[in-house]
Amino acid sequence: MSREVALPPIVLSEALSSPAVEEGFVSFVLSLPLLPVDDGYWKRAGELRRSVLEIGRKAKLADVLIAQVCIDNNAALITHDVDFRHFVPAGLKLA
């Protein structure tokens, strides 16, 4: 089991978007590697969102983008957000 940490690219954007973000945190977040976005990512993300919405579940766009990049990279997502459970049937691993 790998103990490497990498961020979904959208998480980097979210982490840096707060007006109150401190410089030390910015430096830390920027030091972490990003999960790569593969060809076809945007199409797969759209299909994932549609599949979750079709069964009447929540699928916020940012959550879909995070879930899809984790699925594509076979990376477990560390989160306390229960909405991510909707992506587990599609292959998302939760840590």
TAKA-V101277 format. One record per backbone hydrogen bond with DSSP energy under -1.0 kcal/mol. NH is the residue of the N-H (numbers start at 1). CO is the residue of the C=O. If there is no record, write none. Layout:
nh;co
NH;CO
NH;CO
This chain:
nh;co
7;33
11;8
12;8
13;9
14;10
15;11
16;12
21;18
26;22
27;23
28;24
29;25
30;26
32;29
35;7
41;38
44;40
45;41
46;42
47;43
48;44
49;45
50;46
51;47
52;48
53;49
54;50
56;53
57;52
64;60
65;61
66;62
67;63
68;64
69;65
70;66
71;67
72;68
73;69
74;71
75;70
77;93
84;81
85;82
86;83
87;84
88;85
91;88
92;87
95;77
